[in-house]
Amino acid sequence: MKRLILAASMLALLLSGVRAVALTIEITKGADGGIPIAVVPFKWQGQTALPVDVGDIIAADLYRSGQFNPLPVDDFLSRPSDESEVKYKDWRLIKAVNLVVGRVTQMGADRYAVRFQLFDIFRERQLTGFRWEVTGSDLRKIAHQISDKVYEVLTGRSGAFDSRIAYVTLLRTASKGSEYQLMVADADGYNPKQILRSPDPILSPAWAADGAWLAYVSFEDGRSKILVQNLHTGARKKLAEFPGINGAPAWSPDGKHMAMTLSRDGNPEIYVMHIASGSLRRLTNHSSIDTEAAWSPDGRHLVFTSDRAGRPQIYRISAAGGRAKRLTFEGKENARASYDRAGKHLTLVTNHGNGDQIGVFSLPTGSLKILTDGRFDESPTFAPNGAMILYAAQRGGRGLLSAVSADGRVRQVLRSESGTVREPAWSLLNR
């Protein structure tokens, strides 16, 4: 792991190439016993071609979650689009437990009405249903929102399909040299948007809680600096460019403060900045290297990585300061921890002597569960609902993004057409 030598660890992440393209998801391990659900292709009522296959997106979302087993469309005995057309016997025969139906109606130039209903087959009743009017560019978003509603009704847990991810890409060419890009995309890899392009390294993207801002580390002009950028306007603001290390930004839950690692006083320590005023408060004071802070959801504590015990481990400290408490003891090293939304678990990078894997640490019990089996897995980030963890991995000498469910039963790979994708960060809330 050895990631606490910050100047070296920052640059170590920047050694592979990438192209800014949409990410495609491959399910490498699915959960057994998913809920059998039938998602009927949505009925299209319009004069032109349907811009987006809403039903297909919903089925793909539910399958990716690992909680559902969408049944093959070819097995359907009928294709209803509303409750009056549903014959429950047809769906019991193919062993469906739940049914999603809907329709998309063209209302005018680039205006569409989307309606869906979710049914319980054995109780023969509707569980929920909604209607929206949207533009064509919002059809994918509505499909993800439908998936979120289905997921929540049937599992009792919020969905995270209508959320976004940020990541960093790097393309090396003989003619242009290195080109770094900070990208934002939908959680399923679609609609990638370039937020920043630079010949200099970009690291550690971090979402503000409102989803409107990203913080990141840039090496523009050859020096590390922490910036924040508005995703709507593109406006940027520099928060920190002190001598030495400026790294690992982390927004407070209320968006008013930024935790960061600075070596302005000689040793890498955790500081907290009041964003509006720029005032700094030093949180840690130790001869070791303290870095990679992350806030608890209630804003009362931060966890961070420190080698004060000889090797990197996770510590917790009050946001008001004070004495840090060591949390992790299993394995050789543990680093880069962050909270789930409930504040009961941390995802982290753990090394038990066979490389770096992604794990989940239970704060109530102190137990650590390893979820992945790679040797170079890093940068874990929880989905907004805590059900999935996105992380950077290497397969066959190539960097890519992977996802694993918090219980380890479901695994996915998010691939680009070529090159490498690194430094993922999942938004803290659905849009």
C-alpha positions as CSV (number, residue, x, y, z in Angstrom):
1,M,0.0,0.0,0.0
2,K,2.6,2.6,1.1
3,R,0.2,5.3,0.1
4,L,1.1,7.7,2.9
5,I,4.1,9.1,1.2
6,L,1.8,11.6,-0.4
7,A,3.9,13.3,-3.0
8,A,4.7,9.8,-4.4
9,S,1.3,8.3,-4.0
10,M,-0.4,11.2,-5.9
11,L,1.9,10.6,-8.9
12,A,1.7,6.9,-8.7
13,L,-2.0,7.0,-9.7
14,L,-1.1,8.8,-13.0
15,L,0.8,6.2,-14.9
16,S,-1.9,4.8,-17.3
17,G,-3.7,6.0,-20.4
18,V,-7.4,6.6,-21.1
19,R,-9.9,8.0,-23.6
20,A,-13.0,10.0,-22.7
21,V,-15.8,7.6,-23.7
22,A,-18.9,6.2,-22.2
23,L,-18.4,3.4,-19.8
24,T,-20.1,0.1,-20.4
25,I,-21.1,-2.3,-17.6
26,E,-20.3,-6.0,-17.6
27,I,-21.9,-8.1,-14.8
28,T,-19.1,-10.5,-13.6
29,K,-21.0,-12.0,-10.6
30,G,-24.7,-11.8,-9.9
31,A,-26.6,-12.5,-6.8
32,D,-28.5,-15.8,-6.6
33,G,-32.1,-15.6,-5.7
34,G,-33.0,-12.2,-7.1
35,I,-36.6,-11.3,-7.3
36,P,-38.1,-12.5,-10.6
37,I,-39.5,-9.4,-12.2
38,A,-41.1,-8.8,-15.6
39,V,-40.4,-5.4,-17.2
40,V,-42.6,-5.1,-20.2
41,P,-41.3,-2.9,-23.1
42,F,-43.0,0.4,-22.7
43,K,-45.7,1.1,-25.3
44,W,-44.7,3.9,-27.7
45,Q,-47.4,6.3,-28.8
46,G,-45.8,8.7,-31.3
47,Q,-45.2,9.6,-34.9
48,T,-41.4,9.3,-34.8
49,A,-39.0,6.7,-33.4
50,L,-38.9,6.3,-29.6
51,P,-35.7,8.3,-28.6
52,V,-34.9,6.0,-25.6
53,D,-36.0,2.4,-24.7
54,V,-37.3,3.2,-21.2
55,G,-38.2,-0.4,-20.3
56,D,-34.8,-1.7,-21.3
57,I,-33.0,0.8,-19.1
58,I,-35.2,-0.1,-16.1
59,A,-34.5,-3.8,-16.6
60,A,-30.8,-3.2,-16.9
61,D,-30.8,-1.1,-13.7
62,L,-32.6,-3.7,-11.7
63,Y,-30.4,-6.5,-13.0
64,R,-27.2,-4.5,-12.1
65,S,-28.5,-4.1,-8.5
66,G,-28.2,-7.8,-8.0
67,Q,-31.6,-7.8,-6.1
68,F,-33.7,-8.6,-9.2
69,N,-33.8,-11.2,-11.9
70,P,-35.6,-9.6,-14.9
71,L,-37.3,-12.3,-17.0
72,P,-36.6,-12.7,-20.7
73,V,-39.0,-10.6,-22.9
74,D,-39.4,-13.6,-25.2
75,D,-41.1,-15.5,-22.4
76,F,-43.9,-13.0,-22.0
77,L,-47.4,-14.2,-22.9
78,S,-48.7,-10.7,-23.2
79,R,-47.4,-7.1,-23.3
80,P,-49.7,-4.9,-21.3
81,S,-49.1,-1.1,-21.0
82,D,-51.6,-0.4,-18.1
83,E,-53.6,-2.1,-15.4
84,S,-56.6,-2.8,-17.6
85,E,-54.5,-5.0,-19.8
86,V,-52.8,-7.0,-17.1
87,K,-53.7,-10.7,-16.9
88,Y,-52.1,-11.9,-13.7
89,K,-52.4,-15.6,-14.7
90,D,-50.0,-14.9,-17.6
91,W,-47.3,-13.7,-15.2
92,R,-47.8,-16.5,-12.7
93,L,-47.2,-19.0,-15.4
94,I,-43.7,-17.6,-16.1
95,K,-43.1,-17.3,-12.3
96,A,-42.9,-13.5,-12.2
97,V,-43.3,-12.1,-8.7
98,N,-43.6,-8.4,-9.8
99,L,-44.5,-6.7,-13.0
100,V,-43.6,-3.3,-14.4
101,V,-45.6,-1.8,-17.3
102,G,-45.8,1.6,-18.9
103,R,-46.1,3.8,-21.9
104,V,-44.4,6.8,-23.5
105,T,-46.6,9.2,-25.4
106,Q,-45.4,12.0,-27.6
107,M,-47.1,15.2,-26.5
108,G,-45.5,17.6,-29.0
109,A,-42.1,18.6,-30.4
110,D,-39.6,17.1,-28.0
111,R,-42.2,16.6,-25.3
112,Y,-43.2,13.2,-23.9
113,A,-45.5,11.8,-21.2
114,V,-44.1,8.8,-19.3
115,R,-46.3,6.6,-17.2
116,F,-45.4,3.4,-15.3
117,Q,-47.1,1.0,-12.9
118,L,-45.7,-1.7,-10.6
119,F,-47.8,-4.7,-9.7
120,D,-47.7,-7.5,-7.2
121,I,-48.6,-10.6,-9.2
122,F,-49.8,-12.9,-6.4
123,R,-51.7,-10.3,-4.5
124,E,-53.0,-9.0,-7.8
125,R,-52.7,-5.3,-7.0
126,Q,-50.8,-2.2,-8.0
127,L,-48.0,-1.2,-5.6
128,T,-47.1,2.2,-7.1
129,G,-47.3,4.2,-10.2
130,F,-46.3,7.7,-11.5
131,R,-46.5,10.0,-14.5
132,W,-44.1,12.6,-15.8
133,E,-43.9,15.0,-18.7
134,V,-40.3,15.5,-19.9
135,T,-38.1,16.4,-22.9
136,G,-36.3,13.7,-24.9
137,S,-33.0,14.5,-23.1
138,D,-34.6,13.5,-19.8
139,L,-36.0,10.2,-20.8
140,R,-33.0,8.2,-19.5
141,K,-33.2,10.2,-16.2
142,I,-36.9,9.3,-15.8
143,A,-36.1,5.6,-16.6
144,H,-33.5,5.7,-13.7
145,Q,-36.1,7.3,-11.4
146,I,-38.6,4.6,-12.2
147,S,-35.9,2.0,-11.3
148,D,-35.3,3.8,-8.0
149,K,-39.0,3.8,-7.2
150,V,-39.3,0.0,-8.0
151,Y,-36.2,-0.7,-6.0
152,E,-37.4,1.3,-3.0
153,V,-40.9,-0.2,-3.0
154,L,-39.7,-3.8,-3.3
155,T,-36.6,-3.7,-1.0
156,G,-37.5,-0.9,1.4
157,R,-34.2,0.8,0.6
158,S,-33.6,3.9,-1.5
159,G,-32.4,3.3,-5.1
160,A,-29.2,4.9,-6.5
161,F,-29.8,4.6,-10.3
162,D,-30.5,8.3,-10.8
163,S,-27.1,9.3,-9.5
164,R,-23.8,10.3,-11.0
165,I,-20.1,9.4,-10.8
166,A,-17.0,11.4,-11.3
167,Y,-13.7,9.9,-12.5
168,V,-10.3,10.9,-14.0
169,T,-9.0,9.8,-17.3
170,L,-5.6,10.1,-19.0
171,L,-4.7,9.8,-22.6
172,R,-1.1,9.6,-23.7
173,T,-0.3,10.3,-27.4
174,A,3.0,10.9,-29.2
175,S,1.8,14.2,-30.7
176,K,0.0,15.8,-27.6
177,G,1.7,14.1,-24.7
178,S,-0.5,13.5,-21.6
179,E,-4.1,14.8,-21.5
180,Y,-6.0,14.4,-18.2
181,Q,-9.8,14.7,-18.1
182,L,-12.2,15.1,-15.1
183,M,-15.4,13.4,-16.2
184,V,-18.9,13.1,-14.8
185,A,-21.4,10.5,-16.0
186,D,-24.6,8.8,-15.1
187,A,-24.2,5.9,-12.6
188,D,-24.6,3.4,-15.5
189,G,-21.7,5.1,-17.5
190,Y,-23.9,6.9,-20.0
191,N,-23.9,10.7,-20.7
192,P,-20.2,11.3,-20.0
193,K,-19.4,15.0,-19.7
194,Q,-16.0,16.6,-19.6
195,I,-15.6,18.9,-16.6
196,L,-11.9,19.8,-17.0
197,R,-9.2,18.9,-19.5
198,S,-5.6,19.6,-18.7
199,P,-2.0,18.5,-19.6
200,D,-1.3,18.4,-15.9
201,P,-2.5,15.7,-13.4
202,I,-5.9,15.8,-11.8
203,L,-6.6,13.8,-8.7
204,S,-9.1,13.0,-5.9
205,P,-12.5,14.3,-7.2
206,A,-14.9,14.8,-4.3
207,W,-18.6,15.7,-4.5
208,A,-20.3,18.4,-2.5
209,A,-23.5,17.1,-0.9
210,D,-25.7,19.2,-3.2
211,G,-24.2,17.6,-6.3
212,A,-23.5,21.0,-7.8
213,W,-19.8,21.3,-7.0
214,L,-16.7,19.0,-7.4
215,A,-13.4,19.5,-5.5
216,Y,-10.2,18.1,-6.9
217,V,-6.5,18.3,-6.8
218,S,-4.7,19.8,-9.8
219,F,-1.0,20.0,-10.7
220,E,-1.4,23.0,-12.9
221,D,1.8,25.0,-13.2
222,G,3.7,22.1,-11.6
223,R,2.4,22.5,-8.1
224,S,-0.4,20.7,-6.3
225,K,-3.5,22.8,-5.5
226,I,-7.1,22.2,-4.4
227,L,-9.8,23.7,-6.5
228,V,-13.6,23.5,-6.5
229,Q,-15.7,23.8,-9.7
230,N,-19.3,24.4,-10.3
231,L,-20.7,21.8,-12.6
232,H,-23.4,24.1,-14.0
233,T,-21.4,27.2,-14.8
234,G,-17.8,25.8,-14.9
235,A,-16.7,28.5,-12.5
236,R,-13.6,27.5,-10.5
237,K,-12.2,28.6,-7.2
238,K,-8.8,27.8,-5.7
239,L,-9.0,26.8,-2.1
240,A,-5.4,25.8,-1.3
241,E,-2.0,26.2,-2.9
242,F,0.4,26.2,0.1
243,P,4.0,25.2,-0.1
244,G,4.3,21.4,-0.1
245,I,1.3,19.0,-0.3
246,N,-2.2,20.1,-1.0
247,G,-4.3,17.0,-1.3
248,A,-7.3,14.7,-0.4
249,P,-10.1,17.3,-0.3
250,A,-13.4,16.2,1.4
251,W,-16.5,18.3,1.7
252,S,-18.4,18.5,5.0
253,P,-22.0,17.3,4.9
254,D,-23.3,20.9,5.2
255,G,-21.0,22.1,2.3
256,K,-19.5,24.9,4.4
257,H,-16.1,23.2,5.2
258,M,-13.4,21.3,3.4
259,A,-11.1,18.8,5.1
260,M,-7.7,18.5,3.3
261,T,-4.2,17.3,3.8
262,L,-1.6,20.0,3.9
263,S,2.2,19.9,4.7
264,R,2.4,23.7,5.0
265,D,3.9,23.4,8.5
266,G,6.3,20.6,7.4
267,N,4.4,17.4,8.2
268,P,1.3,16.2,6.3
269,E,-1.7,16.9,8.7
270,I,-5.4,17.1,8.4
271,Y,-6.8,20.6,8.2
272,V,-10.3,22.0,8.0
273,M,-11.0,25.1,5.9
274,H,-14.1,27.3,6.2
275,I,-14.8,27.6,2.4
276,A,-16.4,31.1,2.5
277,S,-13.7,32.8,4.5
278,G,-10.7,30.6,3.7
279,S,-9.8,30.3,7.4
280,L,-7.9,27.2,8.3
281,R,-8.0,25.0,11.4
282,R,-5.4,22.3,12.0
283,L,-7.2,19.1,13.2
284,T,-4.3,16.7,13.7
285,N,-0.8,17.3,15.2
286,H,1.4,14.2,15.0
287,S,4.9,13.4,13.7
288,S,3.3,10.7,11.5
289,I,1.7,11.3,8.1
290,D,-2.1,12.0,8.5
291,T,-4.1,12.1,5.3
292,E,-7.3,11.0,3.4
293,A,-9.9,12.5,5.7
294,A,-13.6,11.7,5.3
295,W,-16.6,13.1,7.2
296,S,-19.2,11.2,9.0
297,P,-22.7,11.8,7.7
298,D,-23.7,13.9,10.7
299,G,-20.5,16.0,10.4
300,R,-19.5,15.2,14.0
301,H,-16.4,13.1,13.2
302,L,-13.8,12.5,10.5
303,V,-11.9,9.3,9.8
304,F,-8.4,9.5,8.3
305,T,-5.4,7.4,7.4
306,S,-2.3,7.6,9.6
307,D,0.9,5.6,10.0
308,R,1.4,6.7,13.6
309,A,1.3,3.0,14.6
310,G,4.0,2.1,12.1
311,R,1.8,1.2,9.2
312,P,-1.3,2.9,7.6
313,Q,-4.4,2.4,9.7
314,I,-7.8,4.1,10.1
315,Y,-8.4,6.6,12.9
316,R,-11.3,8.7,14.0
317,I,-11.3,12.2,15.4
318,S,-13.9,14.6,16.5
319,A,-14.6,17.4,14.0
320,A,-13.9,19.8,17.0
321,G,-10.4,18.2,17.4
322,G,-8.9,16.3,20.2
323,R,-7.4,12.8,20.5
324,A,-7.7,10.4,17.6
325,K,-8.9,6.9,18.2
326,R,-7.6,3.9,16.1
327,L,-10.4,1.9,14.5
328,T,-8.7,-0.8,12.4
329,F,-6.4,-3.6,13.6
330,E,-7.0,-6.4,11.2
331,G,-4.5,-6.9,8.3
332,K,-1.2,-5.3,7.6
333,E,-2.5,-1.9,6.4
334,N,-5.9,-0.1,6.0
335,A,-6.4,3.2,4.2
336,R,-8.7,5.6,2.4
337,A,-11.8,5.0,4.4
338,S,-15.2,6.7,3.8
339,Y,-18.6,6.4,5.4
340,D,-21.8,4.9,4.1
341,R,-24.9,7.2,4.3
342,A,-26.1,5.6,7.5
343,G,-22.8,6.2,9.2
344,K,-22.4,2.6,10.4
345,H,-19.9,1.3,7.9
346,L,-16.7,2.3,6.3
347,T,-15.4,1.2,2.9
348,L,-11.6,1.1,2.7
349,V,-8.6,-0.3,1.1
350,T,-7.1,-3.2,3.1
351,N,-3.9,-5.2,2.7
352,H,-3.7,-8.6,4.4
353,G,-0.4,-9.6,2.7
354,N,-1.8,-10.3,-0.8
355,G,-2.1,-6.8,-2.3
356,D,-4.8,-4.2,-1.9
357,Q,-8.4,-5.2,-1.8
358,I,-11.7,-3.4,-1.0
359,G,-13.3,-4.1,2.3
360,V,-16.2,-2.9,4.5
361,F,-15.5,-2.2,8.2
362,S,-18.4,-2.3,10.7
363,L,-18.2,0.5,13.2
364,P,-20.6,-1.1,15.7
365,T,-18.7,-4.4,15.8
366,G,-15.2,-3.6,14.6
367,S,-15.3,-6.4,12.1
368,L,-13.7,-6.1,8.6
369,K,-15.0,-8.0,5.5
370,I,-13.0,-8.2,2.3
371,L,-15.1,-7.9,-0.8
372,T,-12.7,-8.1,-3.7
373,D,-9.8,-10.3,-4.8
374,G,-7.5,-8.0,-6.8
375,R,-4.0,-6.9,-5.9
376,F,-4.3,-3.3,-6.9
377,D,-7.8,-2.2,-5.9
378,E,-8.2,1.3,-4.6
379,S,-10.3,4.5,-4.2
380,P,-13.5,2.9,-2.9
381,T,-16.7,5.1,-2.8
382,F,-20.2,4.1,-1.6
383,A,-23.3,4.6,-3.7
384,P,-25.7,7.1,-2.2
385,N,-27.8,4.2,-0.7
386,G,-24.8,2.3,0.5
387,A,-25.7,-0.9,-1.5
388,M,-22.8,-0.8,-3.9
389,I,-19.2,0.3,-3.8
390,L,-17.4,1.7,-6.9
391,Y,-13.6,1.4,-7.0
392,A,-10.5,1.5,-9.3
393,A,-9.0,-1.8,-10.2
394,Q,-6.4,-3.3,-12.6
395,R,-7.1,-6.3,-14.8
396,G,-4.6,-7.6,-17.3
397,G,-2.4,-4.6,-16.8
398,R,-5.1,-2.2,-17.6
399,G,-6.9,0.1,-15.2
400,L,-10.7,0.2,-15.0
401,L,-13.6,0.9,-12.7
402,S,-15.3,-2.0,-10.8
403,A,-18.3,-2.2,-8.5
404,V,-19.2,-4.6,-5.8
405,S,-22.2,-4.9,-3.6
406,A,-21.7,-4.1,0.1
407,D,-22.3,-7.7,0.9
408,G,-19.9,-9.0,-1.8
409,R,-22.6,-11.0,-3.7
410,V,-22.6,-8.8,-6.9
411,R,-19.7,-7.6,-9.0
412,Q,-19.5,-5.5,-12.1
413,V,-16.9,-4.0,-14.3
414,L,-17.2,-0.6,-16.0
415,R,-15.0,-0.6,-19.1
416,S,-14.0,2.1,-21.5
417,E,-13.3,1.3,-25.2
418,S,-9.6,1.7,-24.5
419,G,-7.2,3.0,-21.9
420,T,-7.7,3.5,-18.2
421,V,-10.2,5.1,-15.9
422,R,-9.2,6.0,-12.3
423,E,-10.1,7.9,-9.2
424,P,-13.9,7.3,-9.0
425,A,-16.2,9.3,-6.7
426,W,-20.0,8.5,-6.4
427,S,-22.3,11.5,-5.8
428,L,-23.7,11.7,-2.4
429,L,-27.3,11.9,-3.5
430,N,-29.6,11.1,-6.4
431,R,-30.3,14.0,-8.7
